Amino acid sequence: VQATDLINHADAVVVDVRSMAEFNGGHIINAVNIPLNGLKNQLGQLEKYKDRPIVACCRSGSRSGMAVRTLRKAGFEKAHNLRGGMLAWESANLPVKRK
């Protein structure tokens, strides 16, 4: 499943698991920033999105892969990894928001 399809057609929530500094340097529009090291403690913040697809993203796709495993263990069955991360997103010229 392509992340862009989930975002555009399935009301997916993007969870960016990079550091706040990386996130502020450019992120997917409407993404929620929860750094990977705090994800387990912040799962309650995502509870309201349990029925929606979640697309986890990081710089290259490795941290978000770990995040997807954490989310699935916590019952978020529709968790997906943004393959290639922000590097792939930006190289595909998809929109990025910079603060």
Buried (B, 14 or more C-beta within 10 A) or exposed (E): EEBBEBBEEEEBBBBBBBBEEBBEEBBBEEBBBBBBEEBEEEBEEBEEBBEBBBBBBBBBBEBBBBBBEBBBEBEBEBBBBBBBBBEBBBEEEBEBEEE
